[in-house]
Amino acid sequence: MKNKTLIPSVFLAGCFLLIMACHKIEDKDSTVIATSIPFIVDQNIEDAYVYREGQTSIYSDIPDVVAIFVDSIVGFEGGYGGKTGSDTIKILKSDITGWPDTVTLGGKSITFEKFNKANYKATITSNIVIAGAIPNPGPTAMEGFYLRAATGVTIELKKVFNGVWCLEFRVLRLWKP
């Protein structure tokens, strides 16, 4: 007798639970927000600066306008131009995240940043190397351009001070008619 009432009761309870589990709860409608990541249009800062210990002039060497970024989807607060009216922003020297110690020897980096209206970061970084004096610097007049004809790569050798040189690589494009 117990089985006659227990089996229909379990069946009804199972049907009720199945119906309740299939009941859809309405979610809020999602909102589509267009956004993009800002990109560099013009970079006015060098990739790296090299100085002799005690002779740093990084503040005066960095241009007032470090770079120009564009975001044509959401734009920037205080930006100008473009289809949003605020697509373009200038990254200024004053937008630095912090000035490094330029007295001690070694490598440092400086970063400049601003955020677009969607809170994505527009950032640009440069490196600073503080080199120490060299007791026997060797040759002191090697600056100039050197071409490796086999690869078409030109190397510019820039003198920082006796014994410390910077290399800058450039690829020449040789057009043949």
Backbone as numpy.savetxt, mean C-alpha at the origin, in Angstrom:
# Nx Ny Nz CAx CAy CAz Cx Cy Cz
-51.66 -51.99 24.10 -52.47 -50.81 24.10 -51.61 -49.56 24.10
-50.52 -49.69 24.80 -49.64 -48.53 24.87 -49.07 -48.22 23.49
-48.76 -49.26 22.72 -48.20 -49.04 21.40 -49.19 -48.39 20.45
-50.48 -48.65 20.64 -51.48 -48.06 19.77 -51.55 -46.55 19.96
-51.36 -46.04 21.11 -51.39 -44.59 21.33 -50.00 -43.97 21.20
-48.97 -44.73 21.51 -47.61 -44.19 21.45 -47.16 -43.96 20.01
-47.42 -44.89 19.12 -46.97 -44.76 17.73 -47.64 -43.57 17.05
-48.97 -43.37 17.12 -49.56 -42.17 16.51 -49.07 -40.88 17.16
-48.82 -40.90 18.46 -48.34 -39.69 19.16 -46.95 -39.30 18.67
-46.08 -40.29 18.52 -44.72 -40.03 18.03 -44.79 -39.56 16.58
-45.66 -40.18 15.78 -45.82 -39.77 14.39 -46.31 -38.33 14.29
-47.30 -37.95 15.08 -47.82 -36.57 15.07 -46.76 -35.58 15.56
-46.01 -35.96 16.58 -44.95 -35.08 17.08 -43.85 -34.90 16.03
-43.50 -35.98 15.33 -42.51 -35.89 14.27 -42.96 -35.01 13.13
-44.25 -35.14 12.73 -44.79 -34.28 11.67 -44.77 -32.82 12.10
-45.13 -32.55 13.35 -45.13 -31.18 13.87 -43.71 -30.60 13.85
-42.74 -31.38 14.30 -41.35 -30.91 14.31 -40.83 -30.69 12.88
-41.21 -31.57 11.96 -40.79 -31.42 10.57 -41.37 -30.15 9.95
-42.63 -29.88 10.23 -43.27 -28.66 9.70 -42.62 -27.42 10.31
-42.33 -27.44 11.58 -41.69 -26.29 12.23 -40.25 -26.08 11.74
-39.55 -27.16 11.46 -38.18 -27.05 10.97 -38.14 -26.49 9.55
-39.18 -26.74 8.78 -39.22 -26.24 7.41 -39.76 -24.82 7.32
-40.26 -24.28 8.41 -40.79 -22.93 8.40 -39.65 -21.94 8.23
-39.73 -21.10 7.22 -38.66 -20.15 6.91 -38.81 -18.89 7.75
-37.72 -18.50 8.36 -37.69 -17.24 9.09 -37.18 -16.19 8.11
-37.93 -15.14 7.94 -37.56 -14.10 6.99 -36.36 -13.31 7.50
-35.31 -13.27 6.67 -34.13 -12.48 7.00 -34.33 -11.07 6.48
-33.57 -10.16 7.06 -33.58 -8.80 6.55 -33.00 -8.80 5.14
-33.51 -7.93 4.31 -32.95 -7.81 2.97 -31.53 -7.26 3.07
-30.62 -7.87 2.32 -29.25 -7.38 2.32 -29.15 -6.15 1.43
-28.22 -5.30 1.78 -28.01 -4.07 1.03 -26.69 -4.16 0.29
-26.72 -3.91 -0.99 -25.50 -3.93 -1.79 -24.82 -2.58 -1.66
-23.55 -2.60 -1.30 -22.77 -1.37 -1.17 -21.60 -1.48 -2.14
-21.55 -0.59 -3.08 -20.44 -0.58 -4.03 -19.21 0.01 -3.35
-18.07 -0.60 -3.56 -16.84 -0.10 -2.97 -15.66 -0.51 -3.85
-14.55 0.10 -3.60 -13.33 -0.27 -4.32 -12.13 0.09 -3.47
-10.99 -0.46 -3.86 -9.75 -0.18 -3.16 -9.02 0.92 -3.93
-8.61 1.99 -3.25 -7.92 3.09 -3.94 -6.62 2.64 -4.59
-6.25 3.31 -5.69 -5.00 2.97 -6.36 -4.19 4.23 -6.63
-2.87 4.05 -6.77 -1.94 5.17 -6.99 -1.99 5.59 -8.45
-2.14 6.89 -8.67 -2.08 7.45 -10.02 -0.73 8.10 -10.25
-0.22 8.77 -9.23 1.04 9.49 -9.36 1.82 9.36 -8.06
3.07 8.88 -8.14 3.92 8.73 -6.97 5.06 9.72 -7.08
5.13 10.65 -6.13 6.18 11.68 -6.15 7.33 11.37 -5.20
7.17 10.39 -4.35 8.19 10.05 -3.37 9.10 8.96 -3.94
10.36 8.99 -3.57 11.30 7.95 -4.00 11.01 6.66 -3.24
11.41 5.53 -3.83 11.23 4.25 -3.15 12.14 4.12 -1.94
13.33 4.75 -2.01 14.28 4.68 -0.90 15.14 5.94 -0.88
15.55 6.30 0.32 16.46 7.42 0.54 17.64 6.89 1.36
18.86 7.27 0.95 20.06 6.82 1.66 20.81 8.05 2.14
21.19 8.04 3.43 21.89 9.18 4.04 23.09 8.68 4.84
24.02 9.61 5.00 25.17 9.35 5.86 24.75 9.64 7.29
25.31 8.91 8.21 25.00 9.10 9.62 25.23 10.57 10.02
24.22 11.17 10.62 24.32 12.55 11.08 24.01 13.58 10.01
23.71 13.17 8.79 23.44 14.12 7.70 22.09 13.86 7.04
21.09 13.60 7.84 19.77 13.29 7.31 19.00 14.56 7.00
18.40 14.61 5.83 17.55 15.74 5.45 16.23 15.22 4.88
15.71 14.15 5.48 14.54 13.47 4.92 13.32 14.39 4.86
13.13 15.23 5.87 11.93 16.08 5.87 11.93 17.03 4.68
13.07 17.59 4.35 13.12 18.51 3.21 13.19 17.77 1.87
13.62 16.50 1.88 13.70 15.73 0.63 12.36 15.17 0.18
11.44 14.96 1.12 10.12 14.43 0.76 9.28 15.57 0.20
8.65 15.37 -0.96 7.82 16.44 -1.54 6.56 16.68 -0.70
5.99 17.87 -0.83 4.77 18.19 -0.08 3.61 17.28 -0.48
3.48 16.99 -1.78 2.47 16.03 -2.25 3.21 14.73 -2.54
3.02 13.75 -1.67 3.73 12.48 -1.75 3.19 11.62 -2.89
1.86 11.57 -3.04 1.25 10.74 -4.07 -0.18 11.22 -4.31
-0.76 10.74 -5.40 -2.16 11.02 -5.72 -2.86 9.69 -5.90
-3.95 9.49 -5.15 -4.74 8.26 -5.22 -6.09 8.55 -5.84
-6.69 7.51 -6.45 -8.01 7.64 -7.06 -8.89 6.47 -6.59
-10.14 6.79 -6.32 -11.18 5.79 -6.05 -12.46 6.33 -6.67
-12.83 5.81 -7.83 -13.97 6.37 -8.56 -15.30 5.74 -8.18
-15.33 4.88 -7.18 -16.58 4.27 -6.74 -17.16 5.02 -5.55
-16.41 5.13 -4.46 -16.92 5.81 -3.27 -16.26 7.16 -3.01
-15.05 7.36 -3.48 -14.37 8.64 -3.31 -13.78 8.82 -1.92
-13.26 10.00 -1.68 -12.59 10.35 -0.42 -13.25 11.56 0.20
-13.23 11.63 1.53 -13.63 12.86 2.21 -12.58 13.92 1.87
-13.01 15.05 1.39 -12.08 16.11 1.01 -11.46 15.90 -0.36
-11.93 14.91 -1.11 -11.40 14.64 -2.44 -11.98 15.59 -3.47
-11.55 15.45 -4.70 -12.01 16.34 -5.76 -12.09 15.58 -7.08
-12.91 16.07 -7.99 -12.99 15.58 -9.37 -13.63 14.22 -9.51
-13.73 13.79 -10.77 -14.25 12.47 -11.10 -15.76 12.39 -11.06
-16.28 11.18 -11.24 -17.73 11.01 -11.31 -18.41 11.13 -9.95
-17.69 10.89 -8.85 -18.30 11.06 -7.53 -18.12 12.48 -7.01
-17.29 13.26 -7.68 -16.98 14.60 -7.19 -15.89 14.60 -6.14
-15.47 13.40 -5.72 -14.41 13.29 -4.71 -13.52 12.08 -4.99
-13.30 11.79 -6.28 -12.52 10.61 -6.68 -11.05 10.69 -6.30
-10.46 11.85 -6.38 -9.02 12.00 -6.28 -8.65 12.64 -4.95
-7.56 12.15 -4.36 -7.06 12.72 -3.10 -5.55 12.82 -3.19
-5.01 13.87 -2.63 -3.56 14.04 -2.55 -3.10 13.55 -1.18
-2.09 12.68 -1.20 -1.45 12.25 0.04 -0.34 13.25 0.32
-0.45 13.95 1.42 0.49 15.02 1.74 1.57 14.53 2.72
2.62 15.30 2.81 3.70 15.01 3.75 3.16 14.92 5.17
2.13 15.69 5.47 1.55 15.71 6.81 0.71 14.47 7.12
0.46 13.60 6.13 -0.32 12.37 6.34 0.54 11.20 6.78
1.75 11.48 7.26 2.66 10.42 7.69 2.13 9.79 8.97
2.35 8.48 9.11 1.88 7.78 10.31 2.84 7.96 11.47
4.08 8.36 11.21 5.06 8.60 12.27 6.45 8.73 11.69
7.22 9.68 12.22 8.59 9.87 11.73 9.52 8.91 12.46
10.36 8.19 11.73 11.27 7.23 12.38 12.49 7.94 12.96
13.25 7.19 13.75 14.52 7.67 14.28 15.53 7.69 13.14
15.99 8.87 12.76 16.94 8.98 11.66 18.35 9.29 12.16
18.60 9.05 13.44 19.92 9.30 14.00 20.74 8.02 14.03
20.12 6.92 14.40 20.85 5.66 14.52 20.99 4.98 13.15
22.03 4.16 13.01 22.28 3.44 11.76 21.21 2.38 11.52
20.95 2.11 10.25 20.03 1.03 9.91 18.97 1.46 8.93
18.03 0.55 8.70 16.94 0.80 7.76 15.66 1.12 8.50
14.93 2.06 7.97 13.65 2.48 8.53 12.65 2.59 7.38
11.39 2.74 7.71 10.39 2.99 6.68 9.45 4.08 7.16
8.90 4.81 6.19 7.91 5.83 6.50 6.67 5.52 5.67
5.51 5.71 6.28 4.24 5.38 5.63 3.31 6.57 5.70
2.63 6.82 4.60 1.64 7.88 4.50 0.31 7.22 4.16
-0.79 7.67 4.79 -2.07 7.01 4.53 -3.27 7.94 4.68
-4.31 7.61 3.94 -5.63 8.22 4.06 -6.65 7.11 3.81
-7.90 7.34 4.18 -8.95 6.34 4.00 -10.03 6.89 3.08
-10.60 5.99 2.24 -11.71 6.41 1.40 -13.00 6.35 2.21
-14.12 6.70 1.60 -15.40 6.75 2.32 -15.88 5.38 2.77
-15.36 4.31 2.15 -15.71 2.95 2.56 -14.71 2.42 3.58
-13.82 3.28 4.06 -12.82 2.97 5.09 -11.72 2.02 4.61
-11.46 2.00 3.29 -10.30 1.28 2.76 -9.11 2.23 2.76
-7.95 1.69 3.10 -6.75 2.50 3.27 -6.03 2.74 1.95
-5.67 4.00 1.70 -4.77 4.37 0.61 -3.43 4.64 1.28
-2.44 3.81 0.99 -1.17 3.92 1.70 0.00 3.83 0.73
1.07 4.53 1.08 2.31 4.50 0.30 3.47 4.53 1.29
4.51 3.75 0.98 5.63 3.60 1.91 6.95 3.85 1.18
7.90 4.42 1.90 9.25 4.62 1.38 10.23 4.15 2.45
11.43 3.80 2.02 12.45 3.32 2.95 13.54 4.37 3.14
14.14 4.33 4.32 15.25 5.23 4.65 16.39 4.36 5.16
17.58 4.58 4.62 18.77 3.87 5.08 19.75 4.89 5.62
20.18 4.70 6.86 21.20 5.55 7.47 22.48 4.72 7.48
23.46 5.12 6.65 24.71 4.37 6.51 25.81 5.02 7.34
26.68 4.17 7.87 27.79 4.65 8.67 29.04 4.87 7.85
29.98 5.57 8.44 31.25 5.85 7.76 32.04 4.56 7.56
32.80 4.52 6.47 33.62 3.36 6.14 35.08 3.77 6.26
35.90 3.03 7.05 37.29 3.44 7.27 38.13 3.48 6.00
37.97 2.52 5.08 38.72 2.52 3.84 37.70 2.44 2.69
37.23 3.59 2.20 36.12 3.58 1.25 36.47 3.10 -0.15
37.71 2.98 -0.50 38.08 2.54 -1.84 37.91 3.65 -2.85
37.63 3.32 -4.13 37.48 4.36 -5.16 36.36 5.34 -4.81
36.56 6.59 -5.17 35.57 7.60 -4.79 34.93 8.30 -5.98
35.26 7.92 -7.20 34.68 8.58 -8.37 34.15 7.54 -9.36
33.10 6.81 -8.95 32.55 5.77 -9.80 31.14 6.09 -10.28
30.58 7.24 -9.89 29.20 7.55 -10.26 29.05 7.68 -11.77
27.85 7.36 -12.22 27.58 7.44 -13.64 26.63 6.34 -14.08
26.48 6.20 -15.40 25.59 5.21 -15.98 26.42 4.09 -16.59
26.01 2.86 -16.33 26.69 1.70 -16.88 25.65 0.85 -17.61
25.96 0.48 -18.85 25.02 -0.30 -19.67 25.53 -1.71 -19.84
24.66 -2.66 -19.58 24.96 -4.05 -19.90 24.27 -4.33 -21.22
25.03 -4.34 -22.29 24.49 -4.44 -23.65 23.74 -5.74 -23.88
24.16 -6.83 -23.24 23.52 -8.12 -23.46 22.07 -8.14 -23.00
21.76 -7.38 -21.95 20.40 -7.39 -21.41 19.66 -6.08 -21.65
20.38 -5.03 -22.01 19.75 -3.73 -22.20 19.43 -3.01 -20.91
20.02 -3.46 -19.81 19.77 -2.85 -18.51 20.83 -1.79 -18.24
20.37 -0.60 -17.90 21.28 0.47 -17.53 21.27 0.59 -16.01
22.45 0.68 -15.43 22.58 0.84 -13.99 23.13 2.24 -13.74
22.43 3.00 -12.92 22.94 4.30 -12.52 23.54 4.16 -11.13
24.80 4.55 -11.01 25.50 4.49 -9.75 25.56 5.90 -9.18
24.90 6.09 -8.03 24.86 7.41 -7.40 25.68 7.38 -6.12
26.48 8.40 -5.96 27.33 8.48 -4.77 26.57 9.13 -3.63
26.52 8.46 -2.48 25.93 9.04 -1.28 27.03 9.76 -0.52
28.13 9.06 -0.26 29.37 9.62 0.27 30.45 8.59 0.01
31.70 8.91 0.28 32.81 8.01 -0.03 32.56 6.61 0.52
32.50 5.65 -0.38 32.31 4.27 0.01 30.87 3.79 0.01
29.90 4.67 -0.11 28.49 4.27 -0.12 27.87 4.74 -1.42
27.30 3.77 -2.17 26.73 4.04 -3.48 25.33 3.46 -3.55
24.49 4.08 -4.33 23.14 3.57 -4.59 23.06 3.13 -6.04
22.42 2.00 -6.28 22.21 1.50 -7.63 20.76 1.71 -8.03
20.57 2.18 -9.23 19.23 2.30 -9.78 19.23 1.62 -11.14
18.33 0.68 -11.30 18.27 -0.10 -12.54 17.20 0.46 -13.46
17.54 0.52 -14.73 16.59 0.98 -15.74 16.68 0.03 -16.93
15.54 -0.30 -17.49 15.51 -1.14 -18.67 15.32 -0.25 -19.89
16.25 -0.35 -20.82 16.14 0.43 -22.05 15.28 -0.33 -23.03
14.44 0.37 -23.73 13.65 -0.27 -24.77 14.27 0.10 -26.10
14.82 -0.86 -26.74 15.46 -0.63 -28.02 14.47 -0.98 -29.12
14.07 0.01 -29.89 13.12 -0.20 -30.97 13.87 -0.44 -32.27
13.53 -1.50 -32.93 14.16 -1.81 -34.21 13.12 -1.63 -35.30
13.48 -0.89 -36.39 12.51 -0.70 -37.46 12.28 -1.96 -38.26
